[in-house]
Amino acid sequence: MYVVPPPDNSDRTTDGTAVLRTYQRWKGNNVFILRGRFMFGPDVRPVFLTMFLIVAPVVVFCIFIARKLMDGFSHHLGISIMVIAVVLTLFVVVLLVITSGTDPGIIPRNAHPPEPESYWNVEPGGGQTPQLRLPRTKDVTVNGVIVRIKYCDTCMLYRPPRCSHCSICNNCVERFDHHCPWVGQCIALRNYRFFFLFVSSATLLCMYVFAFCWVFIRKTMDSENKSIWKALTHNPASIVLIIYSFISVWFVGGLTVFHLYLIGTNQTTYENFRSHYDERENVHNRGVFENFKQVFCISIPPSRHNFRAMVEREPVIPPRVVGSNFASPNIGKPMGDDNTVMGRKPIWDEDEEQLSNADGPQDAEFAEVSPNLSGTVHGEDREGRGILYPRRSSWGRRSGSWDMPPEVIGDSNRIIAVNVQ
């Protein structure tokens, strides 16, 4: 059976050899767009959901609140209210895209496990080959303190300190903080700064919308001499934005405060939740000033991967062929086309059924006398040994004919005679 091969999206060298790029051979669960220029998590939909939750309230704010406030203030001040809201929203969205589409600090996998450092103990003279042993943990020194690191079976490497394997992205990530479901990406060494700026700027945006909604309510109360309840009911959009921004500011504001604490103590979310430093000293803590400087002032290290680099195509293992020159006659046929598939009985045409009833009275008589002989027909050969004849609808007949062979009819007549006696 011929199968149409998938389209070849690989590039070719000058000699015509097909090669792939790194992102095309990526073994993690990440999604790449623009030919490997942006790398997202396994699911990109949370990014668009978060973007909608940010942009939609600002659009409502600009249409129903900021546009009316432009008339209540002087010309330049009224325009600045809307401009600040739009610019701050664009800033938050850009930080969201950078955080989600940046390599968080994935450590390259090894093609083979590292060389073992010791052997299993085997008694001398036992005649056994010593088995190689790969220790599950290893001790390294960090700032003069011994730290234990673990071996990753998936990436086949010893994880550096503060590195963890993300089960969602299926990658070992350096200085792993957490996997954010709203961003859809791991938050780690290379995008932690953008994540904190995204959360803090989203907090400022919520506070900005919340504050100017109350300013608009106050302007309505003074200009129309209404109470606060009548002013709120007169502007339902302001009520929705006030409730929405109030709830959101607790979420993103709480994250901002929590990560300020983590930065000040030089911890990650993963380390804090697992209480790594409750009973021992944090060897990475350098003081509040140095900790903040490490996050915001030190240049971000380059990615360990060049996702657009050319790599050789992995050798394709040929499929294993079971048997020789065997092909099923049902290959390529739908299930409904063959009535004998899945053990169903064949459905004969009406003409064939009539022909069978007309030409085969002996078969009908045999079925009435011996209803239990539905599977096999017993007979005797010349030497007296019993023979099993499998019952088949087309056994011994010619194509297009339902005439039974005379030896079969003779056997059935003998069986009928024995049963009658």
C-alpha positions in Angstrom: 0.0 0.0 0.0 1.4 3.4 -1.0 1.3 6.1 1.6 1.8 9.7 0.6 4.8 11.1 2.5 4.4 14.3 4.6 5.5 17.6 3.1 9.2 18.1 3.5 9.7 21.4 5.3 13.4 20.9 5.9 16.1 23.0 4.2 18.7 21.6 1.9 22.4 22.3 1.7 24.4 23.0 -1.5 24.9 19.3 -2.2 21.1 18.6 -1.9 21.2 16.9 1.5 18.1 17.5 3.5 18.7 19.1 6.9 16.5 20.2 9.8 16.6 23.1 12.1 16.9 22.7 15.9 13.3 23.6 16.6 12.2 20.9 14.1 14.0 18.2 16.1 13.0 19.6 19.5 12.2 16.8 22.0 10.4 19.0 24.5 6.7 19.9 24.4 7.2 23.5 23.3 5.5 25.2 20.4 7.5 27.3 17.9 6.2 30.0 15.6 7.9 32.1 12.9 10.3 29.3 12.1 11.7 29.0 15.6 12.0 32.7 16.4 9.5 32.5 19.3 9.2 29.5 21.6 6.0 29.1 23.7 4.8 26.4 26.1 2.8 23.4 25.1 -0.5 25.3 25.0 -0.6 28.8 23.5 -4.3 29.4 24.3 -3.7 30.8 27.9 -1.6 33.6 26.4 -4.6 34.8 24.2 -6.9 34.4 27.2 -4.7 36.5 29.4 -4.3 39.1 26.6 -8.1 39.3 26.3 -8.5 39.7 30.1 -6.2 42.7 29.9 -7.3 44.4 26.7 -11.1 44.0 27.0 -11.5 46.0 30.2 -9.2 48.8 28.9 -11.3 49.1 25.8 -14.4 49.5 27.9 -12.6 52.0 30.1 -11.5 54.1 27.1 -15.0 54.1 25.5 -17.2 54.7 28.5 -14.9 56.4 31.1 -11.8 58.0 29.6 -13.7 59.5 26.6 -16.1 61.3 28.9 -13.4 62.4 31.3 -11.7 64.2 28.4 -14.6 66.7 28.5 -14.4 67.2 32.3 -10.7 68.2 32.4 -8.6 70.6 30.4 -7.6 69.5 26.9 -4.1 68.2 27.6 -5.1 66.5 30.9 -8.1 64.8 29.4 -6.2 63.4 26.5 -3.4 62.2 28.8 -5.9 60.0 30.7 -6.6 57.9 27.7 -3.0 58.0 26.3 -1.6 56.7 29.6 -4.2 53.9 29.7 -3.4 52.8 26.1 0.4 53.0 26.6 0.3 51.1 29.8 -1.8 48.4 28.3 0.5 48.0 25.3 3.4 47.8 27.7 1.7 45.0 29.7 0.9 43.0 26.5 4.4 43.3 25.2 5.8 42.0 28.5 3.3 39.1 28.3 4.5 38.1 24.8 8.2 38.4 25.8 7.7 36.4 28.9 5.7 33.7 27.1 7.8 33.5 23.9 11.3 33.5 25.4 13.5 30.6 26.2 13.3 30.5 30.0 16.7 28.9 30.3 16.4 25.3 29.1 19.5 23.2 29.5 20.5 21.1 26.5 19.9 17.4 26.7 22.6 14.8 26.5 22.6 12.3 23.7 24.0 9.7 26.0 24.2 9.3 29.8 27.4 10.6 31.4 30.2 8.2 32.2 29.7 6.3 35.4 32.2 7.0 38.2 32.2 3.6 40.0 31.2 0.0 39.8 29.0 -2.4 41.7 31.0 -4.4 44.2 31.6 -7.9 42.9 33.4 -10.7 44.7 36.7 -11.6 43.0 36.7 -14.9 41.2 32.9 -14.9 40.8 33.2 -14.9 37.1 30.8 -11.9 36.8 31.3 -8.8 34.8 31.1 -5.7 37.0 28.0 -3.6 36.3 28.4 0.1 35.7 26.7 2.2 38.4 25.4 5.8 37.8 24.7 7.5 41.1 21.4 9.2 41.5 22.8 12.2 43.3 26.1 14.1 43.3 27.6 16.7 45.7 28.8 20.0 44.4 30.1 23.1 46.2 28.2 26.4 45.9 29.7 29.4 47.8 31.7 27.1 50.0 28.7 24.9 50.9 28.1 21.4 49.7 24.8 21.1 47.7 23.4 17.9 46.4 22.2 17.7 42.8 20.0 15.0 41.2 20.3 13.1 37.9 17.5 13.6 35.3 16.6 10.4 33.4 14.8 12.3 30.7 17.6 14.8 29.8 20.4 12.3 30.9 22.3 14.9 32.9 23.0 16.0 36.4 20.9 19.1 37.0 22.8 22.2 38.1 21.9 23.8 41.4 18.4 25.4 41.4 17.5 23.6 38.2 14.4 21.5 37.9 12.6 19.4 35.3 9.3 20.8 34.2 6.8 18.0 33.7 4.6 20.2 31.5 7.2 21.4 29.1 9.4 18.3 29.5 12.6 20.3 29.9 15.2 20.9 32.5 15.1 24.6 33.2 17.9 26.6 34.9 16.8 28.5 38.1 13.3 27.1 37.7 10.7 29.3 39.5 7.4 27.8 38.4 5.3 27.1 35.4 2.7 29.9 35.1 -0.6 28.7 33.7 -1.6 32.3 32.7 1.5 32.8 30.6 1.7 29.2 29.4 5.5 29.1 29.9 8.1 28.2 32.5 9.3 31.1 34.6 13.0 30.8 35.2 16.4 32.4 34.7 16.0 34.2 31.4 12.4 35.4 31.6 11.9 36.0 35.4 12.7 39.7 35.0 10.0 40.1 32.3 7.5 38.1 34.3 7.9 40.4 37.4 7.6 43.5 35.3 4.5 42.0 33.7 2.8 41.3 37.0 3.8 44.7 38.6 2.7 46.7 35.5 -0.6 44.8 35.4 -1.1 45.8 39.0 -0.5 49.4 38.1 -3.0 49.2 35.3 -5.7 47.7 37.6 -5.1 50.5 40.1 -5.2 53.1 37.3 -8.5 51.9 36.0 -10.0 51.5 39.5 -8.9 55.1 40.5 -10.2 56.9 37.4 -13.5 55.0 37.6 -14.1 56.6 41.0 -13.0 60.0 39.6 -15.6 59.6 36.9 -18.3 58.8 39.5 -17.2 61.8 41.5 -17.5 64.1 38.5 -20.9 62.7 37.7 -22.1 63.4 41.3 -20.9 67.0 41.3 -22.1 67.9 37.8 -25.6 66.3 38.1 -26.1 66.6 41.9 -26.7 62.9 42.3 -26.0 60.6 45.1 -23.3 57.9 44.8 -25.8 55.1 44.2 -27.6 57.1 41.4 -24.3 57.9 39.8 -23.3 54.3 39.9 -26.6 53.1 38.4 -26.4 55.8 35.8 -23.0 54.4 34.6 -23.1 50.6 34.7 -19.8 50.3 32.9 -18.1 52.0 35.9 -19.6 49.5 38.3 -18.3 46.5 36.2 -14.8 48.0 35.9 -14.6 48.8 39.6 -15.5 45.3 40.6 -13.3 43.7 38.0 -10.2 45.8 38.8 -10.7 45.4 42.5 -10.7 41.6 42.2 -7.8 41.6 39.7 -5.6 43.9 41.8 -5.7 41.4 44.7 -4.5 38.7 42.4 -1.7 40.4 40.5 -0.9 42.7 43.4 -0.5 39.7 45.7 1.8 38.1 43.2 3.9 41.3 43.0 4.3 41.5 46.8 5.1 37.8 47.0 7.8 38.0 44.3 9.3 41.1 45.9 9.8 38.9 49.0 11.3 36.1 46.9 13.7 38.5 45.2 14.8 40.1 48.5 15.6 36.7 50.0 16.9 35.2 46.7 14.4 32.3 46.6 12.3 30.8 43.9 8.7 29.8 44.1 9.6 26.2 43.8 12.1 26.4 46.7 9.7 28.4 48.9 6.8 26.0 48.4 9.0 23.0 49.2 10.5 24.8 52.3 14.1 24.3 51.2 15.5 26.9 53.5 13.4 26.5 56.6 16.0 24.4 58.4 19.2 25.3 56.5 21.0 28.3 55.2 20.2 29.8 51.8 23.6 29.6 50.1 22.4 31.9 47.3 21.3 34.8 49.5 23.7 37.7 49.0 21.7 40.4 50.8 18.7 42.4 49.7 20.6 45.0 47.6 22.7 42.4 45.8 19.7 40.1 45.3 17.7 42.9 43.6 20.8 43.8 41.6 21.1 40.2 40.4 17.6 40.2 39.0 17.3 43.7 37.5 20.8 45.0 36.8 22.8 42.0 35.5 22.5 41.2 31.8 20.4 38.2 30.9 22.6 35.2 29.9 22.2 34.1 26.2 20.2 31.1 25.4 22.0 27.8 25.3 20.1 26.9 22.1 20.1 28.3 18.6 16.7 27.1 17.5 17.3 28.1 13.9 20.6 26.4 13.5 21.0 23.6 11.0 21.3 20.1 12.3 21.6 16.8 10.6 18.5 14.6 10.2 18.4 11.7 12.5 18.7 8.3 10.7 15.3 6.7 10.1 14.9 3.2 11.4 13.2 1.1 8.7 9.9 -0.5 9.9 10.0 -4.1 10.9 8.3 -6.4 8.3 6.5 -9.4 9.8 6.4 -12.2 7.3 7.3 -12.0 3.6 5.1 -11.1 0.7 2.0 -10.9 2.9 -0.7 -8.4 2.3 -4.1 -8.4 3.8 -6.9 -8.4 1.2 -8.8 -5.9 3.4 -6.1 -3.2 3.4 -7.6 0.0 2.1 -11.2 -1.2 2.4 -13.7 0.5 4.8 -15.3 -1.7 7.4 -18.7 -1.4 5.8 -17.6 -2.8 2.4 -16.8 -6.3 3.5 -19.4 -8.3 5.4 -17.0 -10.9 6.6 -14.9 -8.4 8.6 -15.1 -8.6 12.4 -16.7 -12.1 12.3 -20.0 -10.9 10.8 -22.0 -13.3 8.7 -22.2 -12.7 5.0 -25.4 -11.3 3.6 -26.3 -13.0 0.4 -28.4 -11.4 -2.3 -32.1 -12.4 -2.7 -31.5 -14.1 -6.0 -28.8 -16.3 -4.6 -31.0 -17.2 -1.6 -33.8 -18.3 -4.0 -31.4 -20.3 -6.1 -30.1 -22.0 -3.0 -33.6 -22.9 -1.8 -34.5 -24.3 -5.2 -31.4 -26.3 -5.9 -30.6 -27.5 -2.4 -33.6 -29.5 -0.9 -31.2 -31.9 0.6 -29.4 -29.2 2.5 -32.7 -28.0 4.0 -33.6 -31.6 5.0 -30.2 -32.0 6.5 -30.6 -28.8 8.6 -34.0 -30.0 9.9 -32.9 -33.5 10.9 -29.5 -32.5 12.3 -29.6 -29.0 13.7 -26.6 -29.5 16.0 -24.2 -30.2 13.2 -23.7 -26.5 12.4 -20.0 -26.4 12.8 -18.6 -29.6 11.2 -19.8 -32.6 9.3 -18.5 -36.0 10.3 -17.8 -38.7 7.7 -15.8 -41.8 7.3 -13.2 -42.5 4.7 -12.3 -45.8 3.1 -10.3 -47.0 6.2 -13.0 -46.1 8.6 -11.3 -43.1 10.2 -13.5 -40.1 11.1 -13.0 -37.0 9.0 -14.0 -33.5 9.9 -15.4 -31.4 7.1 -15.5 -27.7 7.9 -18.8 -26.3 6.9 -18.4 -23.6 4.3 -20.9 -21.8 2.3 -18.8 -22.0 -0.9 -17.1 -25.4 -0.3 -16.8 -27.4 -3.5 -18.9 -25.2 -5.7 -18.0 -23.5 -8.9 -18.1 -19.8 -9.4 -21.7 -18.7 -9.9 -23.0 -22.2 -9.1 -24.5 -23.7 -5.9 -24.3 -27.4 -6.9 -22.9 -29.5 -4.2 -20.3 -32.2 -5.0 -21.7 -35.7 -5.1 -19.4 -37.0 -2.4 -20.6 -34.4 0.1 -24.3 -35.2 -0.7 -23.5 -38.9 -0.2 -21.9 -38.2 3.2 -24.9 -36.2 4.3 -27.3 -38.9 3.2 -25.4 -41.5 5.3 -25.6 -39.2 8.4 -29.3 -38.7 7.9 -29.9 -42.4 7.7 -28.0 -43.0 10.9 -29.9 -40.4 12.7 -33.2 -41.7 11.5 -32.4 -45.2 12.7 
